[in-house]
């Protein structure tokens, strides 16, 4: 690196003319305006994720009736306040 360029505040190796030309060439290669293909939605994977979300919410709702008894067994009073703090 030239010492004069290194001392110049505006110089940065990524902003050099050669670097900018390389980046412009890469951008031009990646852009194809005639490409109108549509990427399909991965419906099977989306369905699996939705089923996992539904099953998780069902499992957590199953625990709500038993929280009161758990808090009561721990001996915490008032039971309603501590039951609400659990969830």
Secondary structure per residue as TSV (DSSP state, phi and psi in degrees):
chain	resnum	aa	ss	phi	psi
A	1	X	-	360.0	136.3
A	2	X	-	-71.0	134.9
A	3	X	H	-65.1	-29.8
A	4	X	H	-67.4	-41.1
A	5	X	H	-68.5	-35.0
A	6	X	H	-66.6	-31.0
A	7	X	H	-83.4	-20.0
A	8	X	-	-69.8	129.6
A	9	X	T	-68.5	-28.4
A	10	X	T	-82.8	-7.3
A	11	X	-	-85.2	133.1
A	12	X	-	-145.7	137.1
A	13	X	G	-59.5	-29.6
A	14	X	G	-79.5	-14.8
A	15	X	G	-98.4	7.8
A	16	X	S	-69.6	161.3
A	17	X	H	-61.9	-39.0
A	18	X	H	-65.3	-40.8
A	19	X	H	-66.0	-41.1
A	20	X	H	-65.8	-37.5
A	21	X	H	-64.6	-40.3
A	22	X	H	-64.5	-42.9
A	23	X	H	-65.5	-38.7
A	24	X	H	-64.9	-39.8
A	25	X	H	-64.7	-41.1
A	26	X	H	-66.1	-40.0
A	27	X	H	-64.4	-40.5
A	28	X	H	-66.8	-32.9
A	29	X	H	-70.3	-35.1
A	30	X	H	-80.0	-24.1
A	31	X	-	-91.5	122.8
A	32	X	-	-129.7	100.7
A	33	X	T	-66.1	-20.7
A	34	X	T	-83.9	-7.1
A	35	X	-	-79.3	107.4
A	36	X	-	-115.1	20.4
A	37	X	-	-68.9	143.0
A	38	X	-	-107.3	131.8
A	39	X	-	-78.6	124.4
A	40	X	-	-72.4	150.6
A	41	X	-	-73.9	129.3
A	42	X	-	-73.9	81.9
A	43	X	H	-63.6	-35.8
A	44	X	H	-64.6	-45.5
A	45	X	H	-65.8	-39.0
A	46	X	H	-64.9	-40.8
A	47	X	H	-62.2	-43.6
A	48	X	H	-63.0	-42.9
A	49	X	H	-63.3	-41.0
A	50	X	H	-63.4	-41.4
A	51	X	H	-65.8	-37.0
A	52	X	H	-64.5	-41.7
A	53	X	H	-63.5	-42.4
A	54	X	H	-65.8	-44.6
A	55	X	H	-66.0	-34.2
A	56	X	H	-66.9	-41.3
A	57	X	H	-68.1	-34.3
A	58	X	H	-66.5	-39.3
A	59	X	H	-66.1	-41.5
A	60	X	H	-70.7	-33.2
A	61	X	H	-69.6	-25.4
A	62	X	H	-66.8	-26.2
A	63	X	H	-82.2	-20.3
A	64	X	H	-54.9	-45.2
A	65	X	H	-65.5	-23.8
A	66	X	H	-91.6	-11.4
A	67	X	H	-64.3	-38.4
A	68	X	H	-60.7	-43.6
A	69	X	H	-68.0	-36.2
A	70	X	H	-64.9	-45.0
A	71	X	H	-65.5	-38.6
A	72	X	H	-64.8	-39.8
A	73	X	H	-65.3	-30.0
A	74	X	H	-74.1	-14.5
A	75	X	T	82.2	21.3
A	76	X	-	-86.5	133.8
A	77	X	S	-126.3	137.9
A	78	X	S	-76.3	136.2
A	79	X	H	-64.0	-40.4
A	80	X	H	-63.4	-38.0
A	81	X	H	-68.1	-46.5
A	82	X	H	-71.7	-29.6
A	83	X	H	-65.5	-39.3
A	84	X	H	-68.3	-32.0
A	85	X	H	-73.0	-23.9
A	86	X	H	-63.9	-40.3
A	87	X	-	-111.2	360.0
